[in-house]
Structures are given as C-alpha cells and as structure tokens.
C-alpha cells in the first residue's frame, strides 16, 4: 500500500511540475504599477504615475505615487481621469468604461 501511495504522489508531483503555466495578459485599461502601465507612466526619485489605456470616451485609470521618508514609494488609489488633461481631475462615475 505504501509503495502504491508513493507512486501516486510521485505521479501527481511530476504532472504538476510539467504542467504549463497560464500566461494571461493583464487588462490594458487597468494599471498595475510599476510593471504594467499600458497608457504610459514615469518613475522618478520623488514620485511618478502609471496610467491604463484610454477608453473610447477619452477617460482612463490613473495612479500617482510619491516618496515617503522611512516608508518608500507610496501609490495613491486609482482614479478615473480625463485622458488628455494636463493635471487630470477625477471624473463622474460614468467614465472609464462604466457608462458603456
């Protein structure tokens, strides 16, 4: 019985080890800073931003970051903004694909 159990466990371990991993593409509209900024982004020693791709209504998801002493980089919550505004203001709830 022990030999059969060992064989079963070994077979399962080999199957899991050889199984292909899923390579899902992240949502192009949602930023995942600092590694996925499909709408653009920047990182400086003082702060930065990360944007998602713009929706057809010219809105996008946007995140700002800043550097805090003794903490490091801190990311503000994601907000929906006008895509081409110089200093993007938050929008009404109908933006960022929610009104589609």
N, CA, C and O atoms as a DFTB+ gen file, in Angstrom:
400 C
 N C O
     1  1       0.823      -1.194       0.000
     2  2       0.000       0.000       0.000
     3  2       0.864       1.255       0.000
     4  3       0.550       2.229      -0.684
     5  1       1.944       1.233       0.761
     6  2       2.815       2.400       0.838
     7  2       3.486       2.667      -0.498
     8  3       3.644       3.822      -0.892
     9  1       3.882       1.611      -1.198
    10  2       4.527       1.770      -2.489
    11  2       3.552       2.363      -3.510
    12  3       3.956       3.201      -4.316
    13  1       2.285       1.953      -3.496
    14  2       1.285       2.495      -4.419
    15  2       1.006       3.963      -4.110
    16  3       0.857       4.776      -5.023
    17  1       0.936       4.299      -2.826
    18  2       0.708       5.691      -2.427
    19  2       1.874       6.564      -2.859
    20  3       1.673       7.668      -3.366
    21  1       3.091       6.074      -2.660
    22  2       4.271       6.812      -3.084
    23  2       4.260       7.018      -4.597
    24  3       4.582       8.109      -5.069
    25  1       3.901       6.003      -5.355
    26  2       3.840       6.112      -6.811
    27  2       2.796       7.134      -7.247
    28  3       3.024       7.905      -8.179
    29  1       1.652       7.134      -6.568
    30  2       0.595       8.093      -6.883
    31  2       1.052       9.518      -6.591
    32  3       0.844      10.416      -7.407
    33  1       1.666       9.728      -5.447
    34  2       2.155      11.065      -5.077
    35  2       3.236      11.515      -6.054
    36  3       3.253      12.675      -6.465
    37  1       4.136      10.609      -6.427
    38  2       5.192      10.954      -7.383
    39  2       4.595      11.314      -8.738
    40  3       5.047      12.266      -9.374
    41  1       3.595      10.574      -9.188
    42  2       2.961      10.863     -10.475
    43  2       2.271      12.224     -10.454
    44  3       2.347      12.975     -11.426
    45  1       1.608      12.538      -9.364
    46  2       0.945      13.843      -9.243
    47  2       1.980      14.965      -9.218
    48  3       1.784      16.000      -9.854
    49  1       3.069      14.772      -8.498
    50  2       4.115      15.795      -8.420
    51  2       4.736      16.044      -9.791
    52  3       5.002      17.191     -10.152
    53  1       4.964      14.992     -10.548
    54  2       5.536      15.152     -11.886
    55  2       4.551      15.855     -12.806
    56  3       4.945      16.716     -13.593
    57  1       3.264      15.498     -12.718
    58  2       2.250      16.137     -13.564
    59  2       2.131      17.631     -13.260
    60  3       2.001      18.444     -14.175
    61  1       2.176      17.990     -11.983
    62  2       2.088      19.406     -11.603
    63  2       3.336      20.155     -12.056
    64  3       3.240      21.284     -12.538
    65  1       4.498      19.539     -11.906
    66  2       5.750      20.191     -12.301
    67  2       5.833      20.422     -13.807
    68  3       6.402      21.419     -14.251
    69  1       5.277      19.518     -14.587
    70  2       5.355      19.628     -16.038
    71  2       4.176      20.369     -16.666
    72  3       4.174      20.615     -17.872
    73  1       3.186      20.723     -15.872
    74  2       2.007      21.414     -16.406
    75  2       2.391      22.813     -16.876
    76  3       3.182      23.485     -16.213
    77  1       1.851      23.263     -17.999
    78  2       2.173      24.614     -18.474
    79  2       1.543      25.666     -17.571
    80  3       0.460      25.464     -17.022
    81  1       2.230      26.780     -17.428
    82  2       1.689      27.871     -16.627
    83  2       0.873      28.790     -17.517
    84  3       1.181      28.959     -18.697
    85  1      -0.154      29.375     -16.957
    86  2      -1.014      30.292     -17.706
    87  2      -0.309      31.637     -17.837
    88  3       0.212      32.169     -16.857
    89  1      -0.294      32.174     -19.027
    90  2       0.311      33.473     -19.289
    91  2      -0.796      34.444     -19.698
    92  3      -0.892      34.816     -20.868
    93  1      -1.617      34.849     -18.759
    94  2      -2.721      35.751     -19.050
    95  2      -2.197      37.177     -19.232
    96  3      -1.335      37.630     -18.478
    97  1      -2.714      37.868     -20.220
    98  2      -2.362      39.263     -20.436
    99  2      -3.200      40.116     -19.501
   100  3      -4.417      39.943     -19.438
   101  1      -2.570      41.041     -18.767
   102  2      -3.342      41.911     -17.873
   103  2      -4.311      42.796     -18.659
   104  3      -4.146      43.007     -19.860
   105  1      -5.308      43.300     -17.969
   106  2      -6.291      44.208     -18.563
   107  2      -5.576      45.475     -19.040
   108  3      -4.917      46.131     -18.233
   109  1      -5.681      45.840     -20.316
   110  2      -4.960      47.015     -20.806
   111  2      -5.505      48.338     -20.278
   112  3      -4.847      49.370     -20.411
   113  1      -6.680      48.325     -19.689
   114  2      -7.256      49.563     -19.169
   115  2      -6.918      49.800     -17.699
   116  3      -7.112      50.907     -17.197
   117  1      -6.422      48.792     -17.009
   118  2      -6.160      48.892     -15.569
   119  2      -4.656      48.892     -15.319
   120  3      -3.983      47.924     -15.674
   121  1      -4.100      49.964     -14.710
   122  2      -2.661      49.999     -14.443
   123  2      -2.277      49.098     -13.264
   124  3      -3.010      48.992     -12.280
   125  1      -1.126      48.461     -13.387
   126  2      -0.568      47.661     -12.301
   127  2       0.855      48.177     -12.077
   128  3       1.812      47.607     -12.600
   129  1       0.994      49.251     -11.306
   130  2       2.309      49.863     -11.161
   131  2       3.250      48.983     -10.349
   132  3       2.794      48.225      -9.493
   133  1       4.510      49.066     -10.590
   134  2       5.198      49.813     -11.644
   135  2       5.471      48.973     -12.886
   136  3       6.219      49.407     -13.762
   137  1       4.887      47.788     -12.983
   138  2       5.249      46.874     -14.072
   139  2       4.331      46.925     -15.285
   140  3       4.754      46.507     -16.363
   141  1       3.107      47.411     -15.173
   142  2       2.148      47.389     -16.281
   143  2       1.462      48.744     -16.351
   144  3       0.499      48.997     -15.628
   145  1       1.955      49.608     -17.218
   146  2       1.388      50.941     -17.439
   147  2       1.138      51.103     -18.939
   148  3       1.887      51.818     -19.604
   149  1       0.099      50.453     -19.490
   150  2      -0.113      50.483     -20.939
   151  2      -0.457      51.859     -21.492
   152  3      -0.327      52.085     -22.695
   153  1      -0.892      52.780     -20.643
   154  2      -1.202      54.126     -21.100
   155  2      -0.073      55.111     -20.844
   156  3      -0.223      56.305     -21.103
   157  1       1.043      54.631     -20.344
   158  2       2.191      55.491     -20.053
   159  2       2.421      55.616     -18.565
   160  3       1.539      55.332     -17.754
   161  1       3.596      56.038     -18.227
   162  2       3.940      56.209     -16.824
   163  2       5.365      56.689     -16.682
   164  3       6.137      56.692     -17.642
   165  1       5.700      57.090     -15.487
   166  2       7.044      57.549     -15.184
   167  2       7.358      57.255     -13.728
   168  3       6.464      57.196     -12.884
   169  1       8.615      57.075     -13.454
   170  2       9.065      56.857     -12.084
   171  2      10.287      57.746     -11.864
   172  3      11.281      57.626     -12.581
   173  1      10.216      58.626     -10.887
   174  2      11.359      59.438     -10.514
   175  2      11.662      59.183      -9.044
   176  3      10.947      58.440      -8.373
   177  1      12.704      59.789      -8.563
   178  2      13.041      59.595      -7.157
   179  2      12.054      60.313      -6.234
   180  3      12.011      60.022      -5.039
   181  1      11.265      61.241      -6.767
   182  2      10.300      61.976      -5.946
   183  2       8.869      61.482      -6.113
   184  3       8.045      61.672      -5.218
   185  1       8.567      60.861      -7.225
   186  2       7.201      60.405      -7.468
   187  2       7.058      59.872      -8.871
   188  3       8.044      59.616      -9.562
   189  1       5.820      59.708      -9.279
   190  2       5.568      59.203     -10.612
   191  2       4.095      58.952     -10.829
   192  3       3.256      59.344     -10.018
   193  1       3.785      58.287     -11.945
   194  2       2.403      57.931     -12.240
   195  2       2.386      56.695     -13.101
   196  3       3.401      56.312     -13.684
   197  1       1.222      56.070     -13.179
   198  2       1.001      54.898     -14.019
   199  2      -0.428      54.983     -14.527
   200  3      -1.367      55.126     -13.743
   201  1      -0.592      54.892     -15.858
   202  2      -1.909      55.021     -16.480
   203  2      -2.287      53.757     -17.234
   204  3      -1.427      53.031     -17.732
   205  1      -3.585      53.508     -17.308
   206  2      -4.113      52.475     -18.182
   207  2      -4.391      53.072     -19.551
   208  3      -4.309      54.286     -19.733
   209  1      -4.715      52.231     -20.502
   210  2      -5.058      52.697     -21.848
   211  2      -6.359      53.505     -21.785
   212  3      -7.219      53.231     -20.947
   213  1      -6.505      54.489     -22.657
   214  2      -7.694      55.344     -22.672
   215  2      -8.893      54.607     -23.261
   216  3      -8.762      53.858     -24.229
   217  1     -10.061      54.829     -22.665
   218  2     -11.325      54.300     -23.178
   219  2     -11.791      55.166     -24.353
   220  3     -11.257      56.256     -24.560
   221  1     -12.783      54.695     -25.127
   222  2     -13.298      55.499     -26.244
   223  2     -13.868      56.849     -25.818
   224  3     -13.898      57.775     -26.628
   225  1     -14.324      56.990     -24.567
   226  2     -14.869      58.275     -24.109
   227  2     -13.777      59.219     -23.596
   228  3     -14.089      60.207     -22.932
   229  1     -12.493      58.932     -23.894
   230  2     -11.343      59.754     -23.529
   231  2     -11.125      59.827     -22.016
   232  3     -10.712      60.863     -21.496
   233  1     -11.399      58.743     -21.324
   234  2     -11.086      58.634     -19.907
   235  2     -10.130      57.466     -19.702
   236  3     -10.025      56.587     -20.558
   237  1      -9.435      57.457     -18.572
   238  2      -8.506      56.369     -18.264
   239  2      -8.317      56.262     -16.758
   240  3      -8.597      57.203     -16.016
   241  1      -7.833      55.089     -16.311
   242  2      -7.494      54.878     -14.912
   243  2      -6.083      55.411     -14.681
   244  3      -5.198      55.207     -15.512
   245  1      -5.872      56.095     -13.554
   246  2      -4.621      56.810     -13.284
   247  2      -4.225      56.616     -11.822
   248  3      -5.068      56.673     -10.927
   249  1      -2.935      56.387     -11.592
   250  2      -2.402      56.280     -10.233
   251  2      -1.175      57.169     -10.099
   252  3      -0.305      57.166     -10.970
   253  1      -1.104      57.924      -9.020
   254  2       0.065      58.738      -8.701
   255  2       0.853      58.059      -7.594
   256  3       0.307      57.290      -6.804
   257  1       2.141      58.354      -7.550
   258  2       2.960      57.849      -6.450
   259  2       3.828      58.980      -5.920
   260  3       4.074      59.969      -6.610
   261  1       4.280      58.820      -4.703
   262  2       5.207      59.766      -4.094
   263  2       6.152      58.988      -3.192
   264  3       5.895      57.835      -2.844
   265  1       7.239      59.633      -2.825
   266  2       8.234      59.001      -1.983
   267  2       8.059      59.516      -0.562
   268  3       8.117      60.725      -0.337
   269  1       7.845      58.627       0.398
   270  2       7.656      58.997       1.800
   271  2       8.883      58.578       2.599
   272  3       9.355      57.450       2.455
   273  1       9.404      59.463       3.435
   274  2      10.555      59.107       4.263
   275  2      10.239      57.907       5.173
   276  3       9.143      57.812       5.725
   277  1      11.175      57.028       5.316
   278  2      11.100      55.836       6.168
   279  2      10.068      54.813       5.688
   280  3       9.894      53.778       6.331
   281  1       9.385      55.076       4.580
   282  2       8.381      54.157       4.056
   283  2       8.759      53.681       2.661
   284  3       8.685      52.488       2.367
   285  1       9.162      54.609       1.804
   286  2       9.465      54.282       0.413
   287  2       8.368      54.791      -0.499
   288  3       7.655      55.734      -0.157
   289  1       8.234      54.173      -1.651
   290  2       7.238      54.610      -2.628
   291  2       5.841      54.235      -2.157
   292  3       5.588      53.100      -1.752
   293  1       4.947      55.201      -2.217
   294  2       3.546      55.019      -1.830
   295  2       2.677      55.349      -3.036
   296  3       2.831      56.411      -3.639
   297  1       1.763      54.445      -3.393
   298  2       0.856      54.662      -4.528
   299  2      -0.500      55.114      -4.006
   300  3      -1.076      54.479      -3.123
   301  1      -1.009      56.220      -4.559
   302  2      -2.358      56.685      -4.232
   303  2      -3.378      55.748      -4.871
   304  3      -3.035      55.020      -5.803
   305  1      -4.613      55.747      -4.397
   306  2      -5.648      54.907      -5.013
   307  2      -5.878      55.287      -6.480
   308  3      -5.641      56.425      -6.882
   309  1      -6.334      54.331      -7.253
   310  2      -6.599      54.553      -8.669
   311  2      -7.840      55.439      -8.810
   312  3      -8.826      55.266      -8.094
   313  1      -7.771      56.399      -9.756
   314  2      -8.892      57.299     -10.023
   315  2      -9.138      57.355     -11.525
   316  3      -8.234      57.104     -12.323
   317  1     -10.355      57.680     -11.898
   318  2     -10.732      57.836     -13.297
   319  2     -10.541      59.299     -13.682
   320  3     -11.077      60.194     -13.029
   321  1      -9.767      59.540     -14.757
   322  2      -9.431      60.907     -15.139
   323  2      -9.656      61.109     -16.638
   324  3      -9.826      60.150     -17.391
   325  1      -9.653      62.387     -17.054
   326  2      -9.682      62.723     -18.476
   327  2      -8.316      62.380     -19.048
   328  3      -7.296      62.733     -18.455
   329  1      -8.275      61.704     -20.182
   330  2      -7.018      61.182     -20.716
   331  2      -6.021      62.254     -21.113
   332  3      -4.825      62.074     -20.884
   333  1      -6.458      63.357     -21.695
   334  2      -5.528      64.350     -22.220
   335  2      -5.434      65.612     -21.368
   336  3      -4.889      66.612     -21.834
   337  1      -5.939      65.602     -20.156
   338  2      -5.869      66.775     -19.292
   339  2      -4.458      66.915     -18.723
   340  3      -3.843      65.908     -18.374
   341  1      -3.927      68.144     -18.622
   342  2      -2.574      68.305     -18.093
   343  2      -2.458      67.884     -16.626
   344  3      -1.493      67.221     -16.245
   345  1      -3.420      68.261     -15.817
   346  2      -3.476      67.808     -14.424
   347  2      -4.823      67.102     -14.284
   348  3      -5.816      67.758     -13.971
   349  1      -4.891      65.794     -14.502
   350  2      -6.180      65.113     -14.643
   351  2      -7.078      65.208     -13.410
   352  3      -6.694      64.770     -12.325
   353  1      -8.276      65.780     -13.575
   354  2      -9.229      65.812     -12.462
   355  2     -10.052      64.525     -12.415
   356  3     -10.289      63.919     -13.460
   357  1     -10.496      64.089     -11.227
   358  2     -11.386      62.932     -11.154
   359  2     -12.693      63.206     -11.906
   360  3     -13.152      64.346     -11.981
   361  1     -13.271      62.162     -12.449
   362  2     -14.496      62.299     -13.242
   363  2     -15.710      61.751     -12.507
   364  3     -15.613      61.199     -11.411
   365  1     -16.851      61.924     -13.152
   366  2     -18.099      61.355     -12.648
   367  2     -18.063      59.837     -12.791
   368  3     -17.241      59.314     -13.543
   369  1     -18.941      59.115     -12.082
   370  2     -18.940      57.653     -12.142
   371  2     -19.189      57.064     -13.527
   372  3     -18.953      55.872     -13.721
   373  1     -19.652      57.841     -14.488
   374  2     -19.948      57.299     -15.816
   375  2     -18.701      57.118     -16.673
   376  3     -18.798      56.552     -17.762
   377  1     -17.531      57.578     -16.226
   378  2     -16.309      57.459     -17.005
   379  2     -15.633      56.106     -16.852
   380  3     -16.098      55.245     -16.105
   381  1     -14.532      55.929     -17.566
   382  2     -13.677      54.745     -17.501
   383  2     -14.417      53.436     -17.782
   384  3     -14.278      52.457     -17.049
   385  1     -15.192      53.442     -18.841
   386  2     -15.859      52.218     -19.267
   387  2     -17.079      51.851     -18.472
   388  3     -17.702      50.831     -18.769
   389  1     -17.460      52.628     -17.470
   390  2     -18.608      52.296     -16.645
   391  2     -19.916      52.704     -17.293
   392  3     -20.973      52.191     -16.924
   393  1     -19.867      53.626     -18.259
   394  2     -21.080      54.051     -18.938
   395  2     -21.323      53.320     -20.241
   396  3     -22.257      53.644     -20.975
   397  1     -20.483      52.330     -20.536
   398  2     -20.631      51.597     -21.811
   399  2     -21.701      50.544     -21.686
   400  3     -21.975      49.824     -22.646
